[in-house]
Structures are given as C-alpha cells and as structure tokens.
Amino acid sequence: MKGFTTRRAVLMAAAAIATSFRSAAAQSHDIRGEVGFEGGAVIPEGEIEISVEDSAKNTARHNAEKTRVKSDGKSKMIAFSMPSNSQASSTLEIVARLEKADGWLLARGSAPLKTGSRVHIMLNKAVY
C-alpha cells in the first residue's frame, strides 16, 4: 500500500507542476514589432536595445523584458520579438536605443505598449 501512496503523491506533484507552468505561460506573451529609421532611411550600423519602460517613473521594467538586435547598416526595417509579462498600460512603452560599438547613442525611439498588436518604433537621430 505504501508504494501506491508514493506513486499517487508523485503523480499529484507532477500535475501541480504542469498546471503552474501552464498558468505562467498564459500570463506571458511576446512583444513583436519592427524598428525603422526616420524618413525611411537605412538604419545605421550598431546595436539596438529594445526594452519595456514605465514613462511615468522613467525607469526600465524587468531585465527579462529587454532584447538586443544588430543593425548591419543595410536594412530599412528590423523585426524583433521579446518575451514580456507586462500588461498594456497608458504609462508603459517600448523603447529602442541604437548605439555604436563604442557606446555612443545614435538614435532613440519609442511606442506605446499595446497588447496583441505589432509595435512599430521609429528611431530619431540623437542630437548632442
């Protein structure tokens, strides 16, 4: 009888774990979109960091809600996808920063976070 109880406990634990993974997966979603450059120009060579930020607090959200894509200096649009646990809100936005290899900011752009729709971010030249 003890073997049956142990097996049942293992099966119940496995079911509980599977349920928790399923509910966690239901809460997270991917943010998909594309980044372009002002005037439809070619995006300069560099690395684009895309993150979710709270504009009301002027802070980045979670480190997990961040991705990086490379620009080869030949594309007019670059697609991206990143995981997110954030729900759409009037203060949340997707921010893209294009930086050169030496860390200099070349361009920045943002767009509001909307659940279920593609995000289009237009990069504007940084002026120093």
DSSP file (Angstrom, degrees, kcal/mol; ACC not computed):
  #  RESIDUE AA STRUCTURE BP1 BP2  ACC     N-H-->O    O-->H-N    N-H-->O    O-->H-N    TCO  KAPPA ALPHA  PHI   PSI    X-CA   Y-CA   Z-CA
    1    1 A M     >        0   0    0      0, 0.0     4,-1.8     0, 0.0     5,-0.2   0.000 360.0 360.0 360.0 -31.5    0.0    0.0    0.0
    2    2 A K  H  >  +     0   0    0      1,-0.2     4,-2.1     2,-0.2     5,-0.2   0.875 360.0  54.8 -65.1 -36.9    2.9    2.3    0.7
    3    3 A G  H  > S+     0   0    0      1,-0.2     4,-2.3     2,-0.2    -1,-0.2   0.873 106.5  51.9 -62.6 -37.8    4.1    2.1   -3.0
    4    4 A F  H  > S+     0   0    0      2,-0.2     4,-2.5     1,-0.2    -1,-0.2   0.905 109.2  49.3 -66.0 -42.3    0.6    3.2   -4.2
    5    5 A T  H  X S+     0   0    0     -4,-1.8     4,-2.3     2,-0.2    -2,-0.2   0.900 111.9  48.7 -64.2 -41.7    0.6    6.2   -1.9
    6    6 A T  H  X S+     0   0    0     -4,-2.1     4,-2.2     2,-0.2    -2,-0.2   0.921 112.2  48.1 -65.6 -44.0    4.1    7.3   -3.1
    7    7 A R  H  X S+     0   0    0     -4,-2.3     4,-2.5     1,-0.2    -2,-0.2   0.909 112.0  49.8 -63.6 -42.0    3.1    6.9   -6.7
    8    8 A R  H  X S+     0   0    0     -4,-2.5     4,-2.4     1,-0.2    -1,-0.2   0.900 109.7  51.1 -64.0 -40.4    0.0    8.9   -6.2
    9    9 A A  H  X S+     0   0    0     -4,-2.3     4,-2.2     2,-0.2    -1,-0.2   0.899 110.5  49.3 -63.7 -40.5    1.9   11.6   -4.5
   10   10 A V  H  X S+     0   0    0     -4,-2.2     4,-2.4     2,-0.2    -2,-0.2   0.925 111.7  48.4 -64.5 -44.7    4.4   11.8   -7.4
   11   11 A L  H  X S+     0   0    0     -4,-2.5     4,-2.2     1,-0.2    -2,-0.2   0.897 112.0  49.0 -63.2 -40.5    1.5   12.0   -9.9
   12   12 A M  H  X S+     0   0    0     -4,-2.4     4,-2.1     2,-0.2    -1,-0.2   0.894 111.4  49.7 -66.4 -39.4   -0.2   14.7   -8.0
   13   13 A A  H  X S+     0   0    0     -4,-2.2     4,-2.2     2,-0.2    -2,-0.2   0.907 110.5  50.1 -65.5 -41.4    3.0   16.7   -7.7
   14   14 A A  H  X S+     0   0    0     -4,-2.4     4,-2.4     1,-0.2    -2,-0.2   0.898 110.4  50.0 -63.8 -40.3    3.6   16.3  -11.4
   15   15 A A  H  X S+     0   0    0     -4,-2.2     4,-2.2     2,-0.2    -1,-0.2   0.894 110.2  50.6 -64.8 -39.6    0.1   17.5  -12.2
   16   16 A A  H  X S+     0   0    0     -4,-2.1     4,-2.0     2,-0.2    -2,-0.2   0.899 111.2  48.1 -65.1 -40.7    0.6   20.5   -9.9
   17   17 A I  H  X S+     0   0    0     -4,-2.2     4,-2.2     2,-0.2    -2,-0.2   0.923 111.1  50.5 -65.7 -44.2    3.9   21.5  -11.6
   18   18 A A  H  X S+     0   0    0     -4,-2.4     4,-2.1     1,-0.2    -2,-0.2   0.896 110.3  50.5 -61.7 -40.4    2.3   21.1  -15.1
   19   19 A T  H  X S+     0   0    0     -4,-2.2     4,-2.3     2,-0.2    -1,-0.2   0.898 109.3  50.4 -64.5 -41.3   -0.6   23.4  -14.0
   20   20 A S  H  X S+     0   0    0     -4,-2.0     4,-2.1     2,-0.2    -2,-0.2   0.890 110.8  49.3 -66.9 -37.9    1.7   26.0  -12.7
   21   21 A F  H  X S+     0   0    0     -4,-2.2     4,-2.3     2,-0.2    -1,-0.2   0.902 110.8  51.0 -64.8 -40.2    3.8   26.1  -15.9
   22   22 A R  H  X S+     0   0    0     -4,-2.1     4,-1.7     1,-0.2    -2,-0.2   0.905 111.4  46.4 -65.2 -41.8    0.6   26.4  -17.9
   23   23 A S  H  X S+     0   0    0     -4,-2.3     4,-1.1     2,-0.2    -1,-0.2   0.865 112.5  50.5 -70.4 -34.6   -0.7   29.3  -15.9
   24   24 A A  H  X S+     0   0    0     -4,-2.1     4,-1.4     1,-0.2     3,-0.3   0.893 110.2  50.0 -67.8 -38.6    2.7   31.0  -16.1
   25   25 A A  H  < S+     0   0    0     -4,-2.3    -2,-0.2     1,-0.2    -1,-0.2   0.843 106.5  56.1 -67.4 -32.9    2.8   30.6  -19.8
   26   26 A A  H  < S+     0   0    0     -4,-1.7    -1,-0.2     1,-0.2    -2,-0.2   0.812 106.8  50.3 -68.8 -29.1   -0.7   32.0  -20.1
   27   27 A Q  H  < S+     0   0    0     -4,-1.1     2,-0.2    -3,-0.3    -1,-0.2   0.830 101.9  68.8 -79.3 -33.1    0.4   35.2  -18.4
   28   28 A S     <  +     0   0    0     -4,-1.4     2,-0.3    55,-0.0    57,-0.2  -0.582  60.4 173.8 -89.3 151.3    3.5   35.9  -20.5
   29   29 A H  E     -A   84   0A   0     55,-2.7    55,-2.5    -2,-0.2     2,-0.4  -0.952  30.8-104.7-146.6 165.1    3.3   36.9  -24.1
   30   30 A D  E     -A   83   0A   0     -2,-0.3     2,-0.6    53,-0.2    86,-0.2  -0.744  19.8-142.6 -95.4 141.8    5.7   38.0  -26.8
   31   31 A I  E     -A   82   0A   0     51,-3.5    51,-2.2    -2,-0.4     2,-0.4  -0.915  26.5-174.7 -98.0 123.9    6.0   41.6  -28.0
   32   32 A R  E     +A   81   0A   0     -2,-0.6    87,-2.2    85,-0.3     2,-0.3  -0.921  20.7 110.1-121.9 146.0    6.6   41.6  -31.7
   33   33 A G  E     -Ab  80 119A   0     47,-2.1    47,-2.6    -2,-0.4     2,-0.3  -0.970  48.8 -96.6 179.9-164.1    7.3   44.5  -34.0
   34   34 A E  E     -Ab  79 120A   0     85,-2.3    87,-2.5    -2,-0.3     2,-0.4  -0.978  16.6-139.4-143.1 155.8    9.8   46.3  -36.2
   35   35 A V  E     +Ab  78 121A   0     43,-2.6    43,-2.2    -2,-0.3     2,-0.2  -0.955  23.8 177.0-116.6 132.1   12.2   49.2  -35.9
   36   36 A G  E     -Ab  77 122A   0     85,-2.7    87,-3.1    -2,-0.4     2,-0.3  -0.776  25.8-115.8-125.8 173.3   12.7   51.8  -38.7
   37   37 A F  E >   - b   0 123A   0     39,-0.7     3,-1.9     4,-0.5     4,-0.3  -0.849  43.4 -85.0-113.3 149.2   14.7   54.9  -39.1
   38   38 A E  G >  S+     0   0    0     85,-2.0     3,-1.1    -2,-0.3    -1,-0.1  -0.154 113.4  15.3 -54.7 140.4   13.3   58.5  -39.5
   39   39 A G  G 3  S-     0   0    0      1,-0.2    -1,-0.3    -3,-0.0     0, 0.0   0.558 124.2 -79.1  73.7   8.4   12.5   59.4  -43.1
   40   40 A G  G <  S+     0   0    0     -3,-1.9    -1,-0.2     1,-0.2    -2,-0.2   0.671  87.7 152.2  73.5  16.4   12.6   55.7  -44.2
   41   41 A A    <   -     0   0    0     -3,-1.1    -4,-0.5    -4,-0.3    -1,-0.2  -0.226  55.5 -82.5 -74.4 167.4   16.4   55.8  -44.3
   42   42 A V        -     0   0    0      1,-0.1    34,-0.3    31,-0.1    -1,-0.1  -0.492  48.3-112.2 -68.3 137.5   18.7   52.9  -43.8
   43   43 A I        -     0   0    0     32,-3.0    32,-0.3    -2,-0.2    30,-0.3  -0.603  37.6-116.5 -72.8 125.3   19.3   52.1  -40.1
   44   44 A P        -     0   0    0      0, 0.0    29,-0.4     0, 0.0    30,-0.1  -0.145  38.4 -85.3 -60.2 159.2   23.0   52.9  -39.3
   45   45 A E  S    S+     0   0    0     27,-0.3     2,-0.3    28,-0.2    27,-0.2  -0.415  83.8  82.2 -66.4 137.6   25.3   50.1  -38.2
   46   46 A G  E    S-C   71   0B   0     25,-1.8    25,-3.2    54,-0.1     2,-0.4  -0.982  78.1 -62.5 160.4-163.4   25.2   49.4  -34.5
   47   47 A E  E     -CD  70  99B   0     52,-2.8    52,-2.6    -2,-0.3     2,-0.6  -0.969  35.9-148.8-121.3 132.6   23.2   47.5  -31.8
   48   48 A I  E     -CD  69  98B   0     21,-3.5    21,-2.4    -2,-0.4     2,-0.6  -0.887   6.8-160.0-103.7 121.6   19.6   48.2  -31.0
   49   49 A E  E     -CD  68  97B   0     48,-2.6    48,-2.2    -2,-0.6     2,-0.5  -0.898   9.1-168.1-100.2 124.9   18.5   47.7  -27.4
   50   50 A I  E     +CD  67  96B   0     17,-3.1    17,-2.6    -2,-0.6     2,-0.3  -0.956  16.2 158.8-117.3 128.1   14.7   47.3  -27.0
   51   51 A S  E     -CD  66  95B   0     44,-2.4    44,-3.0    -2,-0.5     2,-0.5  -0.942  42.1-110.5-144.7 163.3   13.1   47.4  -23.6
   52   52 A V  E     - D   0  94B   0     13,-1.6     9,-2.7    -2,-0.3     2,-0.3  -0.864  41.8-179.2 -95.2 127.4    9.8   48.0  -21.8
   53   53 A E  E     -ED  60  93B   0     40,-2.9    40,-2.6    -2,-0.5     2,-0.8  -0.926  31.2-128.3-129.0 153.1    9.9   51.2  -19.7
   54   54 A D  E >>> -ED  59  92B   0      5,-2.8     4,-1.6    -2,-0.3     5,-1.3  -0.886  17.8-164.5 -99.0 107.9    7.4   53.0  -17.5
   55   55 A S  T 345S+     0   0    0     36,-3.2    -1,-0.1    -2,-0.8    37,-0.1   0.781  86.5  58.8 -67.2 -26.5    7.3   56.6  -18.8
   56   56 A A  T 345S+     0   0    0     35,-0.4    -1,-0.2     1,-0.2    36,-0.1   0.864 119.7  28.5 -69.4 -34.7    5.6   57.8  -15.6
   57   57 A K  T <45S-     0   0    0     -3,-0.5    -2,-0.2     2,-0.2    -1,-0.2   0.513 100.2-134.1-101.3  -8.3    8.5   56.6  -13.4
   58   58 A N  T  <5 +     0   0    0     -4,-1.6     2,-0.3     1,-0.2    -3,-0.2   0.890  64.5 122.6  54.7  43.2   11.1   57.0  -16.2
   59   59 A T  E   < -E   54   0B   0     -5,-1.3    -5,-2.8     0, 0.0    -1,-0.2  -0.961  66.7-111.2-134.4 151.5   12.5   53.5  -15.4
   60   60 A A  E     -E   53   0B   0     -2,-0.3    -7,-0.2    -7,-0.2     3,-0.1  -0.501  31.2-136.9 -74.0 149.7   13.1   50.3  -17.2
   61   61 A R        -     0   0    0     -9,-2.7     2,-0.2     1,-0.3    -1,-0.1   0.688  61.2 -18.8 -77.1-118.9   10.9   47.4  -16.1
   62   62 A H    >   -     0   0    0      1,-0.1     3,-1.3     3,-0.0   -10,-0.3  -0.630  55.3-124.9 -93.7 150.0   12.4   43.9  -15.7
   63   63 A N  T 3  S+     0   0    0      1,-0.3     3,-0.3    -2,-0.2    -1,-0.1   0.800 112.2  62.8 -60.7 -27.8   15.7   42.8  -17.1
   64   64 A A  T 3  S+     0   0    0      1,-0.3     2,-1.1    18,-0.0    -1,-0.3   0.756  90.4  69.5 -69.1 -22.7   13.9   39.9  -18.7
   65   65 A E  S <  S+     0   0    0     -3,-1.3   -13,-1.6   -13,-0.1     2,-0.3  -0.391  86.7  88.7 -93.4  57.0   11.9   42.5  -20.7
   66   66 A K  E     +C   51   0B   0     -2,-1.1     2,-0.3    -3,-0.3   -15,-0.2  -0.993  47.3 175.9-151.6 144.2   14.8   43.5  -22.9
   67   67 A T  E     -C   50   0B   0    -17,-2.6   -17,-3.1    -2,-0.3     2,-0.4  -0.969  16.3-143.8-146.2 162.2   16.3   42.3  -26.1
   68   68 A R  E     -C   49   0B   0     -2,-0.3     2,-0.3   -19,-0.2   -19,-0.2  -0.989  13.9-177.6-129.9 138.4   19.2   43.4  -28.4
   69   69 A V  E     -C   48   0B   0    -21,-2.4   -21,-3.5    -2,-0.4     2,-0.3  -0.980  22.7-125.4-132.5 148.1   19.3   43.2  -32.2
   70   70 A K  E     -C   47   0B   0     -2,-0.3     2,-0.5   -23,-0.2   -23,-0.2  -0.688  11.1-150.2 -94.0 144.1   22.2   44.1  -34.5
   71   71 A S  E     -C   46   0B   0    -25,-3.2   -25,-1.8    -2,-0.3     7,-0.0  -0.967   2.7-163.6-110.5 126.7   21.9   46.5  -37.4
   72   72 A D        -     0   0    0     -2,-0.5   -27,-0.3   -27,-0.2    -1,-0.1   0.458  45.3-111.4 -87.6  -0.6   24.3   45.8  -40.3
   73   73 A G  S    S+     0   0    0    -29,-0.4   -28,-0.2   -30,-0.3   -31,-0.1   0.631 102.9  81.6  81.9  13.6   23.8   49.3  -41.8
   74   74 A K        +     0   0    0    -30,-0.1     2,-0.3   -32,-0.0    -3,-0.0   0.500  68.8  87.0-125.0 -11.4   21.9   48.0  -44.8
   75   75 A S        -     0   0    0    -32,-0.3   -32,-3.0     1,-0.1     3,-0.1  -0.694  50.1-162.7-101.2 146.2   18.3   47.5  -43.6
   76   76 A K  S    S+     0   0    0     -2,-0.3   -39,-0.7     1,-0.3     2,-0.3   0.695  85.8  27.2 -91.9 -24.0   15.5   50.0  -43.6
   77   77 A M  E     -A   36   0A   0    -41,-0.2     2,-0.4   -34,-0.1    -1,-0.3  -0.999  64.3-165.3-139.2 140.4   13.4   47.8  -41.1
   78   78 A I  E     -A   35   0A   0    -43,-2.2   -43,-2.6    -2,-0.3     2,-0.2  -0.991  15.4-143.3-128.0 123.5   14.5   45.3  -38.5
   79   79 A A  E     -A   34   0A   0     -2,-0.4     2,-0.3   -45,-0.2   -45,-0.3  -0.526  21.3-177.3 -82.9 150.6   12.0   42.9  -36.9
   80   80 A F  E     -A   33   0A   0    -47,-2.6   -47,-2.1    -2,-0.2     2,-0.3  -0.971  15.4-167.9-144.3 160.2   12.2   41.9  -33.3
   81   81 A S  E     +A   32   0A   0     -2,-0.3   -49,-0.2   -49,-0.2   -51,-0.0  -0.978  13.0 171.2-146.8 136.4   10.4   39.7  -30.8
   82   82 A M  E     -A   31   0A   0    -51,-2.2   -51,-3.5    -2,-0.3     2,-0.1  -0.998  33.1-111.5-147.9 144.7   10.8   39.7  -27.0
   83   83 A P  E     +A   30   0A   0      0, 0.0     2,-0.3     0, 0.0   -53,-0.2  -0.443  38.3 180.0 -72.8 148.4    9.1   38.0  -24.1
   84   84 A S  E     -A   29   0A   0    -55,-2.5   -55,-2.7    -2,-0.1   -19,-0.0  -0.995  32.9-170.9-150.2 144.9    7.0   40.2  -21.7
   85   85 A N        +     0   0    0     -2,-0.3     2,-0.2   -57,-0.2    -1,-0.1   0.329  58.8 114.1-108.9   1.7    4.9   39.8  -18.6
   86   86 A S        -     0   0    0    -57,-0.1     2,-0.3     1,-0.0   -57,-0.1  -0.497  58.8-140.3 -79.5 141.3    3.6   43.3  -18.7
   87   87 A Q        -     0   0    0     -2,-0.2     5,-0.1     1,-0.1    26,-0.1  -0.746  38.8 -89.7 -92.8 148.0    0.0   44.2  -19.3
   88   88 A A        +     0   0    0     -2,-0.3     2,-0.3     2,-0.1    26,-0.1  -0.277  56.3 166.8 -58.3 141.2   -0.7   47.2  -21.5
   89   89 A S    >   -     0   0    0     24,-0.4     3,-0.7     3,-0.2    24,-0.4  -0.971  49.1-110.5-152.3 158.0   -1.0   50.4  -19.6
   90   90 A S  T 3  S+     0   0    0     -2,-0.3    -2,-0.1     1,-0.2   -35,-0.0   0.691 117.9  45.7 -68.5 -16.3   -1.1   54.1  -20.5
   91   91 A T  T 3  S+     0   0    0    -36,-0.1   -36,-3.2   -37,-0.0   -35,-0.4   0.552  92.0  92.9-103.7  -8.6    2.4   54.6  -19.0
   92   92 A L  E <   +D   54   0B   0     -3,-0.7    21,-2.0   -38,-0.2     2,-0.3  -0.690  50.2 169.3 -89.2 138.0    4.2   51.6  -20.4
   93   93 A E  E     -DF  53 112B   0    -40,-2.6   -40,-2.9    -2,-0.4     2,-0.5  -0.975  36.3-118.9-143.2 157.2    6.1   52.0  -23.7
   94   94 A I  E     -DF  52 111B   0     17,-3.2    17,-1.9    -2,-0.3     2,-0.4  -0.863  33.6-163.5 -95.3 126.0    8.6   50.1  -25.8
   95   95 A V  E     -DF  51 110B   0    -44,-3.0   -44,-2.4    -2,-0.5     2,-0.4  -0.936   6.8-165.7-117.3 133.1   11.9   52.0  -26.1
   96   96 A A  E     -DF  50 109B   0     13,-3.1    13,-2.3    -2,-0.4     2,-0.4  -0.965   2.9-171.7-118.7 133.9   14.6   51.3  -28.7
   97   97 A R  E     -DF  49 108B   0    -48,-2.2   -48,-2.6    -2,-0.4     2,-0.6  -0.988  10.0-154.6-126.8 121.6   18.1   52.8  -28.5
   98   98 A L  E     +DF  48 107B   0      9,-2.7     8,-3.3    -2,-0.4     9,-1.5  -0.861  21.8 178.3 -97.1 120.2   20.6   52.4  -31.3
   99   99 A E  E     -DF  47 105B   0    -52,-2.6   -52,-2.8    -2,-0.6     6,-0.2  -0.927  26.3-124.1-123.8 146.5   24.2   52.6  -30.1
  100  100 A K    >   -     0   0    0      4,-2.6     3,-1.9    -2,-0.4   -54,-0.1  -0.303  42.1 -96.5 -74.2 170.0   27.5   52.3  -31.9
  101  101 A A  T 3  S+     0   0    0      1,-0.3    -1,-0.1     2,-0.1   -55,-0.1   0.793 125.5  57.3 -60.8 -28.9   30.0   49.7  -30.8
  102  102 A D  T 3  S-     0   0    0      2,-0.1    -1,-0.3     1,-0.0    -2,-0.0   0.440 123.1-103.3 -84.5   1.7   31.8   52.3  -28.6
  103  103 A G  S <  S+     0   0    0     -3,-1.9     2,-0.2     1,-0.3    -2,-0.1   0.376  71.1 145.2  97.5  -4.4   28.6   53.0  -26.7
  104  104 A W        -     0   0    0      1,-0.1    -4,-2.6    -5,-0.1     2,-0.5  -0.495  52.1-121.5 -70.4 134.2   27.6   56.3  -28.4
  105  105 A L  E     +F   99   0B   0     -6,-0.2    -6,-0.2    -2,-0.2     3,-0.1  -0.651  34.4 172.7 -76.9 122.2   23.9   56.8  -28.7
  106  106 A L  E     -     0   0B   0     -8,-3.3    20,-3.0    -2,-0.5     2,-0.3   0.813  62.5  -7.7 -96.4 -40.2   23.0   57.3  -32.4
  107  107 A A  E     -FG  98 125B   0     -9,-1.5    -9,-2.7    18,-0.3    -1,-0.4  -0.987  54.1-162.4-157.0 159.1   19.2   57.3  -32.2
  108  108 A R  E     +FG  97 124B   0     16,-2.2    16,-2.2    -2,-0.3     2,-0.3  -0.994  13.3 165.2-146.4 146.7   16.2   56.6  -29.9
  109  109 A G  E     -F   96   0B   0    -13,-2.3   -13,-3.1    -2,-0.3     2,-0.3  -0.981   9.6-167.4-155.8 162.4   12.5   55.9  -30.4
  110  110 A S  E     -F   95   0B   0     12,-0.3    12,-0.4    -2,-0.3   -15,-0.2  -0.975   5.1-170.8-150.6 162.6    9.5   54.7  -28.5
  111  111 A A  E     -F   94   0B   0    -17,-1.9   -17,-3.2    -2,-0.3    10,-0.1  -0.981  37.3 -94.1-150.9 149.4    6.0   53.4  -28.9
  112  112 A P  E     -F   93   0B   0      0, 0.0     2,-0.6     0, 0.0   -19,-0.3  -0.343  41.9-111.7 -65.4 148.6    3.1   52.7  -26.5
  113  113 A L        -     0   0    0    -21,-2.0     2,-0.5   -24,-0.4   -24,-0.4  -0.733  39.6-180.0 -83.4 118.5    2.7   49.1  -25.4
  114  114 A K    >   -     0   0    0     -2,-0.6     3,-1.1     3,-0.3     2,-0.2  -0.985  27.1-122.9-122.0 126.4   -0.5   47.6  -26.8
  115  115 A T  T 3  S+     0   0    0     -2,-0.5     3,-0.1     1,-0.2   -84,-0.1  -0.468  89.9   7.0 -70.0 132.1   -1.4   44.0  -26.1
  116  116 A G  T 3  S+     0   0    0     -2,-0.2     2,-0.3   -86,-0.2    -1,-0.2   0.428 107.3  96.2  82.9  -0.3   -1.9   41.8  -29.1
  117  117 A S  S <  S-     0   0    0     -3,-1.1   -85,-0.3   -85,-0.0    -3,-0.3  -0.906  77.8-102.4-123.7 154.4   -0.7   44.2  -31.8
  118  118 A R        -     0   0    0     -2,-0.3     2,-0.4   -87,-0.1   -85,-0.3  -0.392  34.4-133.1 -69.4 147.5    2.6   44.7  -33.5
  119  119 A V  E     -b   33   0A   0    -87,-2.2   -85,-2.3    -2,-0.1     2,-0.5  -0.870  14.2-162.8-104.8 133.4    4.7   47.6  -32.4
  120  120 A H  E     -b   34   0A   0     -2,-0.4     2,-0.5   -87,-0.2   -85,-0.2  -0.969   8.2-169.6-117.6 119.3    6.3   50.0  -34.8
  121  121 A I  E     -b   35   0A   0    -87,-2.5   -85,-2.7    -2,-0.5     2,-0.6  -0.927   8.8-154.9-111.7 127.3    9.2   52.1  -33.4
  122  122 A M  E     -b   36   0A   0     -2,-0.5     2,-0.4   -12,-0.4   -12,-0.3  -0.898  14.5-141.9-101.6 119.1   10.6   55.0  -35.4
  123  123 A L  E     -b   37   0A   0    -87,-3.1   -85,-2.0    -2,-0.6     2,-0.4  -0.643  14.2-160.6 -80.6 133.3   14.2   55.8  -34.5
  124  124 A N  E     -G  108   0B   0    -16,-2.2   -16,-2.2    -2,-0.4   -87,-0.0  -0.923  29.2 -98.9-113.8 140.5   15.1   59.5  -34.4
  125  125 A K  E     -G  107   0B   0     -2,-0.4     2,-0.4   -18,-0.2   -18,-0.3  -0.254  35.5-122.7 -57.3 139.0   18.7   60.8  -34.6
  126  126 A A        -     0   0    0    -20,-3.0     2,-0.5   -21,-0.1    -1,-0.1  -0.705  24.0-150.3 -82.8 134.5   20.2   61.7  -31.3
  127  127 A V              0   0    0     -2,-0.4   -21,-0.0     1,-0.1   -20,-0.0  -0.924 360.0 360.0-110.7 127.5   21.4   65.3  -31.2
  128  128 A Y              0   0    0     -2,-0.5    -1,-0.1     0, 0.0    -2,-0.0   0.382 360.0 360.0-111.2 360.0   24.3   66.3  -29.0
